[in-house]
């Protein structure tokens, strides 16, 4: 609660699935609460999906990394080695702090030990706390761009191209607005005693 500019040091990260048929199969949906929710039809059979990993901070955003297959703890560590270590300073400054949720592949002992060996600062994180992490809202922004006007995709290659293009269109101002929202997020979560917030 006492942090202000300290949030500028945090590098937020997560994985996100994108379906050919639309936003997360429309089972779960991050939509703009200021607008009426749109309903789209989907094909009878699932058309496939792609999984991405990305990170962002006050200084900008990483590139999109497409995950092949199912993510395991070794694969996650490789993603961090290849896509986080070099970009951390650019996104969060010299003494950046890493944020990840408590997914099992993130929290295995070998990955926690790797973090210590890298002398990386990891932000302690509560379980089941989507309202606290602005990357969830960033996924919402990205999804709305990718699936604008109910768009669906015939191939994974077209979906990947749309994700990359939409990611490029997200501005530094949008990223910084998300970072600046952290004090209000914390206040709302505490005020509402863990009930759902506007975030």
C-alpha positions in Angstrom: 0.0 0.0 0.0 2.9 2.4 0.6 4.5 1.7 -2.8 4.2 4.3 -5.6 7.1 4.5 -8.0 8.3 1.1 -6.7 5.7 -0.4 -9.0 7.7 1.0 -11.9 10.3 -1.7 -11.1 8.0 -4.6 -11.4 8.1 -6.8 -14.6 4.7 -8.6 -14.9 4.5 -11.9 -16.7 2.1 -14.6 -17.6 0.9 -17.1 -20.2 -2.3 -16.8 -22.2 -4.2 -19.1 -24.5 -5.8 -17.8 -27.7 -8.3 -20.0 -29.6 -8.9 -20.0 -33.4 -12.7 -19.8 -32.5 -12.5 -16.7 -30.3 -11.6 -15.5 -26.9 -10.8 -18.6 -24.8 -13.7 -20.5 -26.4 -16.0 -18.0 -24.8 -16.1 -20.0 -21.6 -14.1 -17.3 -19.8 -13.9 -13.8 -21.2 -12.1 -10.5 -20.3 -14.3 -7.8 -21.8 -14.5 -4.1 -21.5 -16.8 -3.4 -18.6 -17.7 0.0 -20.1 -19.3 -1.6 -23.1 -22.0 -4.1 -23.6 -20.7 -7.7 -23.8 -20.8 -9.1 -27.4 -21.9 -12.6 -28.1 -20.4 -14.5 -31.0 -21.1 -18.0 -32.4 -18.4 -20.6 -32.5 -17.8 -23.7 -34.7 -19.2 -27.0 -33.4 -15.7 -28.4 -32.9 -12.7 -26.7 -31.3 -10.4 -25.3 -34.0 -7.2 -25.3 -32.0 -5.3 -22.8 -30.0 -1.9 -21.2 -29.4 -0.3 -20.4 -26.1 1.9 -17.3 -25.5 4.1 -16.0 -22.8 4.9 -12.3 -22.5 5.9 -9.7 -19.9 5.6 -5.9 -19.5 6.6 -3.1 -17.2 6.9 0.6 -16.9 9.6 0.6 -19.6 7.7 -1.3 -22.2 6.8 -4.9 -23.2 8.7 -8.0 -24.2 8.2 -9.7 -27.5 5.6 -12.5 -27.7 6.9 -16.0 -27.2 4.8 -18.8 -28.6 4.8 -21.9 -26.5 4.9 -25.2 -28.3 2.9 -27.9 -26.6 2.2 -27.9 -22.9 4.3 -25.8 -20.6 6.3 -27.7 -18.0 8.8 -26.4 -15.4 11.8 -26.9 -17.6 10.2 -25.2 -20.5 9.2 -22.3 -18.3 12.7 -21.9 -17.0 14.0 -21.8 -20.6 11.4 -19.1 -21.5 12.7 -17.0 -18.6 16.4 -17.6 -19.6 15.8 -16.7 -23.2 13.1 -14.0 -23.0 13.2 -12.4 -19.5 16.7 -12.1 -18.3 17.9 -9.8 -21.0 14.7 -7.7 -21.1 14.2 -7.2 -17.3 16.4 -4.1 -17.1 14.6 -2.4 -20.1 11.2 -3.1 -18.6 11.7 -2.5 -14.9 15.1 -0.7 -14.5 18.4 -1.9 -13.1 16.9 -3.4 -9.8 13.7 -4.8 -11.4 11.4 -7.1 -9.5 9.8 -10.1 -11.2 6.1 -10.9 -10.8 4.6 -14.3 -11.6 1.5 -16.0 -10.4 1.5 -19.2 -8.4 1.0 -21.7 -11.2 2.6 -25.0 -10.4 5.2 -24.7 -13.2 6.3 -21.4 -11.8 6.6 -22.5 -8.2 8.6 -25.8 -8.4 11.7 -25.8 -6.3 14.1 -26.0 -9.3 12.7 -22.8 -10.7 12.8 -21.0 -7.4 16.4 -22.1 -7.0 17.2 -20.8 -10.5 15.7 -17.4 -9.5 18.0 -17.2 -6.5 21.0 -18.1 -8.6 20.2 -15.3 -11.0 19.9 -12.9 -8.0 16.5 -11.9 -9.3 14.0 -10.2 -7.0 10.7 -12.1 -7.0 7.6 -10.3 -5.8 5.7 -12.5 -3.2 2.3 -13.2 -4.7 -1.0 -14.4 -3.1 -2.9 -17.3 -4.6 -5.9 -16.8 -6.9 -5.5 -13.0 -7.2 -6.3 -12.0 -10.8 -7.7 -8.6 -9.6 -4.2 -7.7 -8.4 -2.2 -8.3 -11.6 -2.5 -5.8 -14.4 -1.3 -8.3 -17.0 -4.8 -9.8 -16.8 -6.1 -6.5 -18.1 -3.4 -6.4 -20.7 -4.6 -9.8 -21.9 -8.0 -8.2 -22.2 -6.7 -5.4 -24.3 -4.9 -7.8 -26.5 -7.8 -10.1 -26.9 -10.2 -7.3 -27.9 -7.8 -6.3 -30.6 -7.2 -9.8 -31.9 -10.9 -10.8 -31.9 -12.3 -7.3 -32.9 -15.7 -7.6 -34.4 -16.0 -11.3 -33.6 -13.0 -12.3 -35.8 -12.2 -16.0 -35.9 -9.2 -17.6 -37.6 -8.8 -20.5 -39.9 -5.1 -21.3 -39.2 -2.8 -20.9 -36.3 -0.4 -18.9 -38.5 -3.1 -16.3 -39.1 -3.9 -16.2 -35.4 -0.2 -15.8 -34.5 0.1 -12.9 -37.0 -2.9 -11.2 -35.5 -1.5 -11.6 -32.0 1.9 -10.1 -33.0 0.3 -7.2 -34.8 -2.1 -6.5 -32.0 0.7 -6.6 -29.4 2.7 -4.1 -31.4 -0.3 -1.7 -31.3 -0.4 -1.6 -27.5 1.1 1.7 -26.5 3.5 2.6 -23.7 0.8 4.8 -22.3 -1.6 1.9 -21.9 1.1 -0.1 -20.1 1.9 2.7 -17.8 -1.8 3.3 -17.0 -2.0 -0.4 -15.9 1.1 0.0 -13.7 -0.3 3.2 -12.2 -3.5 1.3 -11.2 -1.7 -0.8 -8.7 -2.3 1.3 -5.5 -6.0 1.5 -6.4 -6.2 -2.2 -7.0 -4.7 -3.0 -3.6 -7.1 -0.6 -1.9 -10.2 -2.1 -3.6 -9.2 -5.7 -2.9 -8.7 -4.8 0.8 -11.9 -2.6 1.0 -14.0 -5.3 -0.6 -12.6 -8.2 1.5 -11.5 -10.2 -1.5 -14.8 -9.8 -3.3 -14.7 -9.2 -7.1 -13.4 -5.7 -7.9 -13.8 -3.5 -11.0 -10.4 -4.7 -12.2 
